[in-house]
């Protein structure tokens, strides 16, 4: 299947594209709300400014995908591979990124209010300026991540690994930090 066929089938009401292989696909600005891309291969795909609210990308391969400025609110990314993905300024409000691999991903200035990022790998990720109020990041790996200027107010950061993370100007007011490994290696009690 190619991009044009996907868009035609979507326009006719089809939503399930589980396991589809469209690496490097150009879907920039596409409106694919509610689409099911579970286990899809979208490595390196261009989804910049796409509208994907309510979509399912569980266990999908989005390694190196471009999702800057995309509407990803209430999207399911559980277990997805978003290694080195570009998600700067994306709207990920109330999305499920639990168990996802986001190592080296760019989430600068992304909006992640009330998102679930539990047990996700964000090692070396850029989260500078991200709006993450109320986010649930239990047991997430944030080693070496850049959280400078991020809003983590009221976030659940219990048992997260922040070893070597940059927390300059990070708002962690009322954040839950029980068992978190802080940047200097100490465990928060």
Secondary structure as UniProt FT lines:
FT   HELIX           3..11
FT   TURN            12..13
FT   TURN            18..19
FT   TURN            23..24
FT   TURN            28..29
FT   TURN            33..34
FT   TURN            38..39
FT   TURN            43..44
FT   TURN            48..49
FT   TURN            53..54
FT   TURN            58..59
FT   TURN            63..64
FT   TURN            68..69
FT   TURN            73..74
FT   TURN            78..79
FT   TURN            83..84
FT   TURN            88..89
FT   TURN            93..94
FT   TURN            98..99
FT   TURN            103..104
FT   TURN            108..109
FT   TURN            113..114
FT   TURN            118..119
FT   TURN            123..124
FT   TURN            128..129
FT   TURN            133..134
FT   TURN            138..139
FT   TURN            143..144
FT   TURN            148..149
FT   TURN            153..154
FT   TURN            158..159
FT   TURN            163..164
FT   TURN            168..169
FT   TURN            173..174
FT   TURN            178..179
FT   TURN            183..184
//
